[in-house]
Amino acid sequence: MVEPLPHVREIPPYVPGKPPTAQPGLTTYKLSSNENPYPPLAGVLATTEQAVAAMNRYPDMGCAALYDALATKLGVGTDQLAAGTGSVALIYHLLTAYCGPGDEVVHAWRSFEAYPIAVTASGATGVRVPVTADGRHDLAAMADAITARTRVVLLCTPNNPTGPALGHAEVATFVAGVPEDVLVVIDEAYLEFVRMADPVDGPALLRAHPNVVLLRTFSKAYGLAGLRVGYAVASADVAGALRAVALPFGVSSVAQAAAVASLASEDELFARVESLVAERDRLVAGITAAGWWVPEPQGNFVWFDLGERTAELAAAAGEAGIAVRPFAGEGVRVSVGEPEATDRLVELLGRLAPPA
Ligand SMILES: *Cc1c(COP(=O)(O)O)cnc(C)c1O
């Protein structure tokens, strides 16, 4: 029998958020994958359909229109950009380009479940640094975890699934202490939802430190999760390496068209983000009023640190027509979605005893 490389058997499975199960007489809601609950904007959909009509042609491998629009938006050169099939793909490209067996990748835990998958697939070794009791990165412990073998540090802000975001000053101090030959990847998948004093200014960090890499996605605030497109912003050297290892023609013409149209529709899309942020505030107020607690959410989701009671809340939500994302024995992540779903969740929490 032909065996895959030994580390392939060690790759943990990705557990996708499940769709809701039908409940008689109830509208159901999918709050299990941090998706954008709004349907596509009509204009974005129309542009995307034009791209669909040309599906017999390969996409633009150079993503020229997308890179031009992003370069203008971000004030960087087009040579500082690398697109991929979701920002998860950029994590794979980065690890392919910079890591192999014997190398270490430091990241927080619990954090994004794709990290251990991508790190293990690359053959490198993940070094997990526990988040604090309030779901924050322990940057001091992460700095201590860097060794001569470390090639990459992943920061997730806001942290999926726990919710809190990092501040600019603490990240600037952290990055200043990281050796220049270690990449600091700042995964900003939920950037547009952050409302805090002193938010991370990724482009400023990148200007000061060429070993910084920003990861961003069209899947969350821009509502294009099904089309798979995200990007990295980095030094021209790093971005070039990411483009070099990428699958040829990875980002489809349909995804490129939708992303460019979405960048041109930011006013409308960000008004929706504002509504989701307001809904997040309403959800947190309801959670608090019901006597429960969640770490400060800065993305489009909240985290219930429930340990052994994880399955109980997930099952109760399922019966109420709401699909959530349980992490067995750890906690439950619930995306911010439709107001009716918020009301139903808060009502449900009021009926369950909060953790002691
Ligand atoms: C959703 C998410 C991403 C992006 O996923 P893609 O759909 O692949 O762009 C990246 N990082 C985190 C932490 C996420 O939650």
The ligand as an ORCA input file, in Angstrom:
! r2SCAN-3c Opt
* xyz 0 1
  C     -13.571     32.818      8.601
  C     -12.148     32.985      8.996
  C     -11.138     33.127      8.043
  C     -11.395     33.227      6.595
  O     -11.924     32.173      5.984
  P     -12.017     32.143      4.411
  O     -13.451     31.912      4.137
  O     -11.113     31.043      4.006
  O     -11.532     33.461      3.875
  C      -9.839     33.321      8.453
  N      -9.526     33.373      9.744
  C     -10.457     33.258     10.688
  C     -10.065     33.376     12.091
  C     -11.788     33.032     10.341
  O     -12.696     32.887     11.303
*
